Amino acid sequence: VASTFYKYQGFWHPCRHLQGILSCQKHFQAQDTDIILVSTPKSGTTWLKAILFALLNRTRFPISQKNHPLLSNNPHVLVPFLEIKLYLEQENPDLSSIVSPRLFSTHMPDVSLPKSVHDSQCKLVYLCRNPKDTLISLWSFTNKLRLQEMGTNSLEEASERFCGGVSMYGPFWDHVLGYWEESLKNPEKVLFLKYEEIKEQPKLCLEKLACFLGCPFSLKEEIEGVVDDILEICSFDHLSKLQVNMEGKLPSGENCNLFFRKGEVGDSKNYLSPEMEERLDKICKEKLDGSGLQF
Ligand code: A3P
């Protein structure tokens, strides 16, 4: 599999994703009001897409609405990936019909973001997850995708590659550190979130997100329980049981149910050997030492 990945600006990408990154770098013009969710693969992107969509559209689509778009659309359809969806299908797609604030998503590392993203006032919400759970989630996801075509990968192989940095948008640690440093330098522009943090204090995270994006909850909304309602509609239990997510397919062909597995913190304990855990701990220690970031 390593041979089908290409290294570009220090990070590994499948060929098709790289094509999308290059078109996006060439053509994407960020607007000051844009919001871009950046994440490492398998860090809970689907979840945060749903949350961001519900949050930003809560006036246009009240959560209690029977035909809320999240009830009949997978979050990846509502919040498109820049380089995997928009700029992969077309060299320079027309984005003019998207209503403001435009909400996009990407896995691009900081060094690869289109220049206009840095030059504009647009905001970045960054999401990552502890590397052990990320590895297990990624391993099971790619195995499910590969199953029919190529057979599955062993966890040993997957772990070896992940630790060596040769995974989708890896090295994982460089991706995370790039945005961690950016968020310290420019906290108005980059909000750094971890999957575990949202799991632990969902309400606090959602309020922080709303403030960061300039749309804090009003007292009336707090009293009416809008924060809880958003978390409920976006919860794993709710989203994973919707018909669209159980049986639907993305326009690109993947089954929507691939994006919902367990949705737990610490599931990697059930898979990783003590040696694998030790190796990941050691890499974390070496790479993140002195950065102030921990998993
Ligand atoms: P697991 O494989 O550990 O279950 P991504 O969306 O970035 O591809 O990440 C997928 C991971 O997020 C999967 O983790 C998936 O189960 C989990 N996930 C999906 N929806 C979720 C939700 N609403 N709440 C919590 N976790 C969710």
Residues whose N, C-alpha, C, O or C-beta is under 5 A from the ligand:
A	BS01	A3P	T40 P41 K42 S43 G44 T45 T46 W47 D133 S137 C234 S235 F236 L239 F259 F260 R261 K262 G263 E264
